[in-house]
Amino acid sequence: MLLIRSAATRRPPYLQKHRKQEQENKTTAQPRPIHSSTIVITILLQPASHRCSGTASHRRPLTADTAAPTPVRPRQYFGDVDMGCCLHRRLCLGGTRTLPFLRRFTPKEVEVATRGFTAVLGAGGPGGTAYRARFAGGLVATVVRRRRDDDRGQGEGGTDAFYLELQLLARLNHRHVVRLRGFAQGHYARFLVFDHMDNRSLEECLHDPLRTPLDWRTRLQVAIDIAAALEYLYYHCDPPVFHASVNSGNVLMDSNFVAKLSDVGVISHDVKLATTNSFQDQVERRRAGLVFQYGVLVLELVTGQSPGGDGELVRWVQDPSFAASVDRMVDADLGGVYDARELRNLLVVARLCTRDRGDGGGDGAVVTIPQIVRYLQGKLERIGCQDRFG
């Protein structure tokens, strides 16, 4: 401290001359350059709290007049218009192929991970053939193989549509929707890499005689979880460009028997089209069909019977006297271990979901998926409180 004070009182002659010139030219418009030696001594003379490294300017302590500027936050998008503009700018304009949330695999990596495409999980369908894959590093996944025959004649347009679909699917983030992890692209096929579900499909869990039957609590939780996934896809994703078919084959079960909806597709990559009235009408019709499919899934969970194509389960639950035969229709694999009130609530939901199907009364449904979610959650909370407090 004594060294600094003596340096301040006994300035060299060239610094005294420089200080005098600064005082004489204070009113001039052109600032004079600051000498490097002045910078060093000025920093030394400042209190420790006011020193700032890496700059040649004097820093005053912050006051009300010299407050720090408010940091600029990145724009966030909420609501229909902003979300639509965001998707339109990032997905439709320019055909960008950036996929920051997905891992790109090579076709060779996929071939090795699937043991030469021999670890088949499911036969080829509309979504493609599914394989079990174990990649280098320990990642276990399900690979869906799609042929590129549909892209013939489209050229770059087909490739751009594929990348736009990947961008949309990569943005899905819900606990009960199977997550897309990566992709690969070859000359003759494309591959989508999803999280692997150890317990396969709900259909196998319900109808495979070699599998341990699902208990009542698991079945009830599956019904609630799939309803939450459908609400996310059809009501929380804006614009609603996703579509899924609800059946026990598309509901997958992880290692903890948590249900996840799979085979989610993209209806349209064009956000402009997704905002038209005709597209919104299509979405409403899909929602009505979705409610019916969900009601059939609930009936399959309760009875353990495959719905088939004759509509026998729907006719049973719509019969005015169906309540008299409930005990006979409940899945025998439950062994009579189930909660009667919870069973009654599920059957009420199934009855409402399948009421107007095929009666010529239009495409509207009696209930919506959000109403189903709130109803089931409210009933379960009420039953839990009654059991807890008697």
C-alpha positions as CSV (number, residue, x, y, z in Angstrom):
1,M,0.0,0.0,0.0
2,L,2.9,2.4,0.7
3,L,4.4,1.6,-2.6
4,I,1.2,2.4,-4.4
5,R,0.8,5.7,-2.6
6,S,4.3,6.8,-3.4
7,A,3.8,6.0,-7.0
8,A,0.7,8.2,-7.0
9,T,2.5,11.2,-5.5
10,R,5.7,11.1,-7.4
11,R,4.7,10.8,-11.0
12,P,7.3,10.7,-13.7
13,P,7.7,13.8,-15.9
14,Y,6.2,12.2,-19.0
15,L,3.0,11.3,-17.0
16,Q,2.7,14.8,-15.6
17,K,2.9,16.2,-19.1
18,H,0.3,13.8,-20.3
19,R,-2.0,14.7,-17.4
20,K,-1.6,18.4,-18.2
21,Q,-2.5,17.9,-21.9
22,E,-5.6,15.9,-20.9
23,Q,-6.9,18.8,-18.7
24,E,-6.3,21.3,-21.5
25,N,-8.1,19.2,-24.1
26,K,-11.1,18.1,-22.0
27,T,-13.5,20.0,-24.2
28,T,-12.2,18.6,-27.5
29,A,-14.4,16.1,-29.4
30,Q,-11.6,13.7,-30.3
31,P,-10.5,11.7,-27.2
32,R,-6.7,11.2,-26.9
33,P,-5.3,7.7,-26.8
34,I,-4.5,6.4,-23.3
35,H,-0.9,5.5,-22.7
36,S,-0.3,1.9,-21.7
37,S,1.7,3.0,-18.6
38,T,-1.3,5.1,-17.5
39,I,-3.5,1.9,-17.7
40,V,-1.2,0.0,-15.5
41,I,-0.9,2.7,-12.8
42,T,-4.6,3.4,-12.9
43,I,-5.5,-0.2,-12.2
44,L,-3.0,-0.4,-9.4
45,L,-4.5,2.8,-7.8
46,Q,-8.1,1.5,-7.9
47,P,-9.6,-0.3,-4.9
48,A,-9.7,-4.1,-5.2
49,S,-13.5,-4.1,-5.5
50,H,-13.4,-1.8,-8.5
51,R,-10.6,-3.5,-10.5
52,C,-11.5,-5.2,-13.7
53,S,-9.2,-7.3,-15.7
54,G,-9.1,-7.3,-19.5
55,T,-10.3,-3.8,-20.1
56,A,-8.6,-0.4,-20.4
57,S,-11.6,1.7,-19.2
58,H,-12.3,3.0,-15.7
59,R,-15.2,1.1,-14.0
60,R,-17.4,3.0,-11.5
61,P,-19.4,1.1,-8.9
62,L,-22.9,0.4,-10.0
63,T,-25.5,2.9,-8.8
64,A,-29.1,3.7,-9.8
65,D,-27.8,5.8,-12.7
66,T,-25.3,3.2,-13.9
67,A,-27.3,0.0,-13.4
68,A,-26.3,-3.1,-15.4
69,P,-28.3,-3.6,-18.6
70,T,-31.1,-6.2,-18.4
71,P,-29.9,-9.4,-20.2
72,V,-31.8,-10.1,-23.4
73,R,-33.7,-13.4,-23.1
74,P,-34.3,-15.6,-26.2
75,R,-37.8,-15.4,-27.5
76,Q,-40.2,-18.1,-26.3
77,Y,-43.1,-19.3,-28.3
78,F,-46.5,-19.8,-26.7
79,G,-49.9,-20.2,-28.1
80,D,-51.2,-21.2,-31.6
81,V,-49.7,-18.4,-33.7
82,D,-46.2,-18.4,-32.3
83,M,-45.8,-22.1,-32.2
84,G,-47.1,-22.4,-35.7
85,C,-44.7,-19.7,-36.9
86,C,-41.8,-21.4,-35.1
87,L,-42.5,-24.8,-36.7
88,H,-43.1,-23.2,-40.1
89,R,-39.8,-21.3,-40.0
90,R,-37.7,-24.2,-38.7
91,L,-39.3,-27.1,-40.5
92,C,-41.0,-25.9,-43.7
93,L,-38.8,-23.0,-44.9
94,G,-35.5,-24.1,-46.4
95,G,-35.9,-27.8,-45.7
96,T,-33.2,-27.9,-43.0
97,R,-31.7,-31.3,-42.2
98,T,-30.3,-30.4,-38.8
99,L,-31.2,-33.0,-36.2
100,P,-29.6,-32.0,-32.9
101,F,-31.6,-34.4,-30.7
102,L,-31.0,-37.5,-32.7
103,R,-28.0,-39.8,-33.2
104,R,-27.1,-40.7,-36.8
105,F,-26.1,-44.3,-37.2
106,T,-24.6,-45.9,-40.3
107,P,-26.4,-48.7,-42.1
108,K,-23.4,-50.9,-41.2
109,E,-23.8,-50.2,-37.5
110,V,-27.5,-51.1,-37.7
111,E,-26.7,-54.3,-39.5
112,V,-24.2,-55.4,-36.9
113,A,-26.4,-54.4,-34.0
114,T,-29.3,-56.5,-35.4
115,R,-27.0,-59.5,-36.1
116,G,-27.6,-59.2,-39.8
117,F,-31.3,-58.3,-39.5
118,T,-32.0,-61.7,-37.9
119,A,-33.3,-60.5,-34.5
120,V,-36.8,-59.9,-35.7
121,L,-39.4,-58.6,-33.2
122,G,-42.3,-58.0,-35.5
123,A,-43.3,-58.8,-39.1
124,G,-43.4,-56.0,-41.7
125,G,-46.5,-53.9,-41.4
126,P,-47.4,-50.3,-42.3
127,G,-44.7,-49.1,-39.9
128,G,-42.1,-51.5,-41.2
129,T,-40.2,-54.5,-39.8
130,A,-38.9,-54.2,-36.2
131,Y,-35.6,-55.7,-34.9
132,R,-33.9,-55.9,-31.6
133,A,-30.5,-54.2,-31.7
134,R,-27.6,-53.9,-29.4
135,F,-25.2,-51.1,-30.5
136,A,-21.5,-50.7,-29.6
137,G,-21.5,-49.0,-26.2
138,G,-24.3,-51.0,-24.8
139,L,-27.3,-49.2,-26.2
140,V,-30.3,-51.7,-26.6
141,A,-32.9,-50.4,-29.0
142,T,-35.7,-51.3,-31.3
143,V,-34.9,-50.6,-35.0
144,V,-37.7,-50.2,-37.5
145,R,-36.8,-50.7,-41.1
146,R,-38.6,-48.8,-43.8
147,R,-38.1,-49.4,-47.5
148,R,-37.5,-46.4,-49.8
149,D,-39.8,-47.6,-52.5
150,D,-42.3,-44.8,-51.6
151,D,-39.7,-42.2,-52.5
152,R,-39.2,-43.2,-56.1
153,G,-39.8,-40.3,-58.4
154,Q,-39.7,-37.8,-55.5
155,G,-35.9,-37.2,-55.6
156,E,-34.8,-34.7,-53.0
157,G,-38.4,-34.1,-52.0
158,G,-38.7,-37.5,-50.5
159,T,-35.5,-37.1,-48.5
160,D,-36.6,-33.7,-47.2
161,A,-39.9,-35.1,-46.1
162,F,-38.1,-37.8,-44.2
163,Y,-35.9,-35.3,-42.4
164,L,-38.9,-33.2,-41.6
165,E,-40.7,-36.2,-40.1
166,L,-37.6,-37.0,-38.0
167,Q,-37.5,-33.4,-36.7
168,L,-41.1,-33.6,-35.6
169,L,-40.8,-37.0,-34.0
170,A,-37.7,-36.0,-32.2
171,R,-39.6,-33.2,-30.5
172,L,-42.0,-35.6,-28.8
173,N,-41.3,-35.7,-25.1
174,H,-43.7,-37.7,-23.0
175,R,-43.3,-40.4,-20.5
176,H,-45.9,-42.6,-22.2
177,V,-44.7,-42.2,-25.8
178,V,-41.9,-44.3,-27.1
179,R,-38.9,-42.1,-27.7
180,L,-37.0,-41.8,-31.0
181,R,-33.3,-42.1,-30.3
182,G,-31.7,-42.0,-33.8
183,F,-31.9,-43.0,-37.4
184,A,-29.9,-44.3,-40.3
185,Q,-30.2,-43.9,-44.1
186,G,-29.1,-46.4,-46.7
187,H,-29.6,-46.8,-50.5
188,Y,-32.5,-49.1,-50.2
189,A,-33.9,-48.6,-46.7
190,R,-34.2,-46.2,-43.8
191,F,-34.0,-47.1,-40.1
192,L,-35.6,-45.5,-37.1
193,V,-34.0,-46.3,-33.7
194,F,-36.4,-46.3,-30.7
195,D,-36.1,-47.1,-27.1
196,H,-36.4,-50.8,-26.5
197,M,-39.4,-52.1,-24.5
198,D,-38.4,-55.3,-22.6
199,N,-41.9,-56.6,-22.0
200,R,-43.0,-56.2,-25.6
201,S,-46.6,-55.3,-26.4
202,L,-49.7,-55.2,-24.3
203,E,-51.3,-57.7,-26.7
204,E,-48.7,-60.3,-25.7
205,C,-49.0,-59.5,-22.0
206,L,-52.8,-60.1,-22.2
207,H,-53.1,-63.0,-24.6
208,D,-49.9,-65.0,-24.4
209,P,-50.6,-68.1,-22.2
210,L,-46.9,-68.4,-21.4
211,R,-46.7,-64.9,-19.9
212,T,-47.5,-64.0,-16.3
213,P,-51.0,-62.3,-16.3
214,L,-51.1,-58.6,-15.6
215,D,-52.7,-57.7,-12.3
216,W,-55.6,-55.3,-11.9
217,R,-53.5,-52.3,-10.7
218,T,-51.2,-52.6,-13.8
219,R,-54.2,-52.7,-16.2
220,L,-55.8,-49.7,-14.6
221,Q,-52.6,-47.8,-14.8
222,V,-52.2,-48.7,-18.5
223,A,-55.6,-47.2,-19.2
224,I,-54.7,-43.9,-17.5
225,D,-51.2,-43.7,-19.0
226,I,-52.4,-44.3,-22.6
227,A,-55.2,-41.7,-22.1
228,A,-52.5,-39.2,-21.0
229,A,-50.3,-40.0,-24.0
230,L,-53.3,-39.4,-26.4
231,E,-54.1,-36.1,-24.7
232,Y,-50.5,-35.0,-25.2
233,L,-50.4,-35.9,-28.9
234,Y,-53.8,-34.6,-29.9
235,Y,-54.3,-31.6,-27.6
236,H,-50.9,-30.4,-26.3
237,C,-48.9,-30.7,-29.6
238,D,-49.5,-27.6,-31.6
239,P,-50.3,-27.9,-34.5
240,P,-51.7,-31.4,-34.0
241,V,-49.8,-33.1,-36.9
242,F,-49.3,-36.5,-35.1
243,H,-51.5,-39.6,-35.3
244,A,-51.5,-43.0,-33.6
245,S,-53.7,-46.1,-33.9
246,V,-54.8,-47.2,-30.4
247,N,-54.7,-51.0,-30.0
248,S,-53.0,-53.5,-27.7
249,G,-50.4,-54.2,-30.4
250,N,-49.2,-50.5,-30.4
251,V,-49.0,-50.2,-26.6
252,L,-45.6,-51.3,-25.4
253,M,-44.5,-52.2,-21.9
254,D,-41.1,-51.4,-20.5
255,S,-39.2,-53.4,-17.9
256,N,-41.3,-51.9,-15.1
257,F,-44.6,-52.5,-17.1
258,V,-45.0,-48.8,-17.7
259,A,-47.2,-48.4,-20.9
260,K,-45.9,-46.4,-23.8
261,L,-47.7,-45.6,-27.1
262,S,-45.7,-46.6,-30.2
263,D,-46.0,-46.2,-34.0
264,V,-46.8,-42.5,-33.9
265,G,-46.9,-41.0,-37.3
266,V,-46.9,-37.5,-38.9
267,I,-50.0,-36.5,-40.8
268,S,-48.6,-33.4,-42.5
269,H,-45.2,-31.7,-42.6
270,D,-46.8,-28.5,-43.9
271,V,-47.7,-26.2,-41.1
272,K,-49.7,-23.9,-43.4
273,L,-51.9,-26.8,-44.3
274,A,-52.3,-27.7,-40.6
275,T,-53.8,-24.3,-39.8
276,T,-56.6,-24.5,-42.4
277,N,-60.2,-25.2,-41.5
278,S,-60.4,-28.5,-43.5
279,F,-57.4,-29.8,-41.7
280,Q,-58.9,-28.9,-38.3
281,D,-62.1,-30.8,-39.4
282,Q,-59.9,-33.9,-40.1
283,V,-58.3,-33.6,-36.7
284,E,-61.7,-33.5,-35.0
285,R,-62.8,-36.6,-36.9
286,R,-59.6,-38.4,-35.9
287,R,-60.1,-37.4,-32.3
288,A,-63.6,-39.0,-32.4
289,G,-62.3,-42.2,-33.9
290,L,-59.5,-42.1,-31.3
291,V,-62.1,-42.1,-28.5
292,F,-63.8,-45.2,-29.9
293,Q,-60.5,-47.0,-30.2
294,Y,-59.6,-46.1,-26.6
295,G,-62.9,-47.5,-25.4
296,V,-62.2,-50.8,-27.2
297,L,-58.8,-50.9,-25.5
298,V,-60.4,-50.5,-22.1
299,L,-62.7,-53.4,-22.8
300,E,-59.8,-55.6,-23.8
301,L,-58.0,-54.7,-20.5
302,V,-61.1,-55.6,-18.4
303,T,-62.2,-58.8,-20.2
304,G,-58.8,-60.0,-21.5
305,Q,-60.5,-60.8,-24.8
306,S,-59.3,-59.8,-28.2
307,P,-61.8,-57.3,-29.7
308,G,-61.8,-59.0,-33.1
309,G,-63.8,-57.5,-36.0
310,D,-67.4,-58.4,-35.1
311,G,-67.8,-55.8,-32.3
312,E,-69.0,-58.3,-29.7
313,L,-67.4,-56.5,-26.8
314,V,-68.9,-53.1,-27.9
315,R,-72.4,-54.7,-28.2
316,W,-72.0,-56.2,-24.7
317,V,-71.1,-52.9,-23.0
318,Q,-73.8,-51.0,-24.8
319,D,-76.5,-53.5,-23.7
320,P,-78.8,-51.9,-21.1
321,S,-78.4,-55.0,-18.9
322,F,-74.6,-55.4,-19.2
323,A,-74.1,-54.8,-15.5
324,A,-75.7,-58.1,-14.6
325,S,-73.0,-60.0,-16.5
326,V,-69.9,-58.0,-15.5
327,D,-68.6,-60.7,-13.1
328,R,-68.8,-63.3,-15.9
329,M,-67.0,-61.0,-18.5
330,V,-64.1,-60.0,-16.3
331,D,-60.8,-61.6,-17.3
332,A,-60.4,-64.9,-15.4
333,D,-56.7,-64.4,-15.2
334,L,-57.3,-61.8,-12.6
335,G,-58.5,-64.6,-10.2
336,G,-61.2,-62.3,-8.9
337,V,-58.7,-59.9,-7.4
338,Y,-59.8,-56.4,-8.5
339,D,-61.5,-53.3,-7.1
340,A,-65.2,-53.3,-7.9
341,R,-65.5,-49.5,-7.9
342,E,-62.5,-49.1,-10.2
343,L,-63.9,-51.7,-12.5
344,R,-67.2,-49.9,-12.6
345,N,-65.5,-46.6,-13.4
346,L,-63.5,-48.2,-16.3
347,L,-66.7,-49.7,-17.8
348,V,-68.4,-46.4,-17.6
349,V,-65.6,-44.9,-19.6
350,A,-65.7,-47.7,-22.2
351,R,-69.5,-47.3,-22.5
352,L,-69.3,-43.6,-23.1
353,C,-66.4,-44.0,-25.6
354,T,-68.2,-46.5,-27.8
355,R,-71.7,-45.1,-27.6
356,D,-72.2,-43.2,-30.8
357,R,-70.0,-45.3,-33.1
358,G,-71.8,-46.3,-36.3
359,D,-75.3,-45.0,-35.4
360,G,-75.4,-42.4,-38.2
361,G,-75.4,-39.5,-35.7
362,G,-72.2,-37.9,-37.0
363,D,-68.6,-38.1,-36.2
364,G,-68.7,-36.5,-32.8
365,A,-68.0,-38.4,-29.6
366,V,-69.9,-38.2,-26.3
367,V,-66.6,-37.6,-24.4
368,T,-63.2,-36.3,-25.2
369,I,-59.8,-37.7,-24.2
370,P,-59.1,-34.8,-21.7
371,Q,-62.4,-35.5,-20.0
372,I,-61.5,-39.2,-19.7
373,V,-58.2,-38.3,-18.1
374,R,-59.7,-36.0,-15.6
375,Y,-62.5,-38.4,-14.8
376,L,-60.2,-41.4,-14.1
377,Q,-57.8,-39.3,-12.1
378,G,-60.6,-37.8,-10.0
379,K,-62.2,-41.1,-9.3
380,L,-59.0,-42.8,-8.3
381,E,-58.1,-39.9,-6.0
382,R,-61.6,-40.0,-4.4
383,I,-61.4,-43.8,-3.9
384,G,-57.9,-43.4,-2.4
385,C,-59.1,-40.8,0.1
386,Q,-62.1,-43.1,1.1
387,D,-59.8,-46.0,1.7
388,R,-57.3,-44.0,3.7
389,F,-59.8,-42.3,6.0
390,G,-62.5,-45.0,6.1
